[in-house]
């Protein structure tokens, strides 16, 4: 089953927001909330704007660092906040990997046809 990038991006955003809500990030203060929302938005934006798998991985790592910083700075405990990036990050990385594999198989079939 092939999903378009905007649909996968929407799923990643919804999963991230639900996990952030579940961990209590919305009651942790505006600074923490901004960090969490940026951490969720970075991989989603990367998925929509770029097709580079390496860039997607870097975006997920940056988002993970932002959520760890948010957990450290938060005045309230945020037990599962890192999961707000893990699930969307997995979607982003796996989507990028699947597209790269698909492109390689297309190039391989073109190379075989030209022989």
N, C-alpha and C positions, 0 to 999 in steps of 0.2 A: 504494500500500500504506500503510495507516494503522497505526502502532504506538502502543500506549498509552504514556502518560507514564512509568509505572513501568518499562516495558521499556526505553525510551530512556534513562532515568536509570541503570538497571543497566548498559546498554551503555557509557554515558559513564563510569561508575565503573570498570568493568573496563578500558576503554581507558586511562584515567588511571593506574590502578595498574600496568598492564603497562608503560607507558612510564616510570613512576617507577622500577620495578624494573630496566628495561633501562638507564636512565641511571645507576644505582648509588645512588639516593637512600636505599635501605634500609641502606646501609653508611656513610652520611655522619654519623651521630650522631642522637640522639633529638630534639634541637631542630629540626634540618633536616627530619627525618622528620615531625614534628608540623606544621611549616609546609607541607610538601608535601601531607600528608593533608588539612589544612584547605583548601588551595587546590583539591584535587580535590573535596572535599565541598561547598564553597559553591555551585558551579554545579549540582551534582546535587540538592542540597536545594532550590535555587531552582526547578528544573524540577519537582520533586514538589509543592512547597508553593504556588507562585504561577503565575499565567497571564499575567503582565505581561511583554511582550517587552522593554521598556526595562529592567526590573529584571533580566532574564536577561543583558542586555548588560553592565550594571553589575557583576553577579556574576562574569562572565567576566573583566572588566577587573581586578577586585580579586584574583581568583585568579592572573591573569598577574603582577601586582605581587608577590604572595606568592612565586611561583616565582622571580622575578628576585632577590628578597631572599634566598631560600634558596640560590640559586647564588652570590651574593656572600658570604654568611656561611659557606658550606660549606668544611670543611678539605680535602675531596677534590674533584676536578673532576667536575662534573655536566654533561656536554656537551649532551645533548638534553632536559634537564629541562623546559624551557618547552613542549615537545611534550606533556607530561603534561596540560597545560591546553588546548592548542590543539585537539586532536581532540574531547575532551568538550565544549569550549566551542562548537565548530562544531555539534555535535549539539544542544546546548541552544538556541543562537540560531536555527538553522534550524527546529527544532521549534516554537519560539515564533512564528517568522514564518509557518510553515505554518498554525498554528492561528489566527493573526490573519487571515490571508487567507481561511480557511474561514469564520470568523465574519462577515467582511465580505460574503462571497458569500451567506451565509444571510440576513443583514439586507437585502441588495439584492433577493434573491428575494421576501422578505416584503413589501418596499416595492412591488415590481412587482405582486404579487398584490392588494394593497390598492387599487391604482389601478383 
